[in-house]
Each structure stands twice: as structure tokens, then as C-alpha cells.
């Protein structure tokens, strides 16, 4: 089934890798349905990039390595010199945050943990899907907008406005986000992806 959708993308996109030609609404819907089928079955992946967080006048940025395996993940943050400053790990018993100094902190999920430590929360549960360019299947979609070739351009979900500024073609012939912005109640997050590694499909 996965191979069918990849061939389907190639047939429809053809020579549209650099400057896509406008597609009909039927084609856009079909491409979007195919993308969701492929990416929702993707259970193991790695990405490297940068994340910048701004709340009012304060902000921070870090290098980010994210390794997702089914419902588990390891998210590591690095300073400008490449030194690991924090690691967020989700396992069967919940989420652990390990800083470069101090004891690890445990919570039931990442959102509760960050709210307790920072006073605000990053949408890690939804970001697992948004960073791939698809909605979180466990939450209601309030608004969605696609681009001319059936990729997600904007998504309003779980109180977040997610917009996509750039995609790049992965070696598997599927486009993956390389630049995105998330906004919610004065909190702004920018994610820039420099490298993707898709390790397997569940299907």
C-alpha cells in the first residue's frame, strides 16, 4: 500500500518538484489523502534542526535532535557550541526531563512537565504529527488549508495556529516540512529542520 501511494505521488507531481503547477481541487484532495495515509503509518523517524521559542519579550533557541519510535521519543537540546543542555524522554511510565545539571524530573506527560517548570508548555504531543506536516489524529481540527500540491499550509488545532513556510523533497520522494511556525496565546515557536531520516513504515 505504501509503495502504491509513493508511485501515486510521482505520477501526479511529475515535473513539479521546483515550481508546482496549480492542481485541480480533486487532485489536491487526493494528494492530501495520500500524504496522510503514508505519514500516519510512519512510526520511526529522526530529525535534526533548530527550535526557537518566544514568549512576550523573552525567548530562547537551541539545536534539536528528535528520535521518534512508535509512542516513545527522545528529544535532545543543544547550545550554540553543540553541548547537550537538556533531554526529554517519553517511555511507558511517562516523561523525564534531564538537564545538564541537576536530577531528572518526571511527569505524566511533557505538557504537564513544562508547565510546572517553565510556566508554559510546548505542544510536544501534537508536534509529533505537525512536524511531519499532518494533523494530530487524536484531536479535533478547527481549520485546515492546503497548498497547490496537497501539502499542509496551515492548521488550527488544539489551540495552536501552525503554518508551514517551506518543504523539501526527501529521498523517499515525499515532501517533508523544513520550516514551520506555531503560535498560541502569545507563545511563538519556530522549527527549522536541516535533516530527516525515515527509518520504517508501519504497514
Secondary structure, DSSP 8 states (H G I E B T S, - for coil): -HHHHHHHHHHHHTT-SSS-----HHHHHHHHHHHHHHHHTEEEEEEEEEEEEEETTEEEEEEEEEEEETTEEEEEEE-TTS-EEEEEEEETTEEEEEESSS--EEESSHHHHHHHHHSS---HHHHHHHTTTS--TTS-EEEEEE-TTS-EEEEEETTEEEEEEEEEE-TTS-EEEEEEEEEETTEEEEEEEEEEEEEEE--
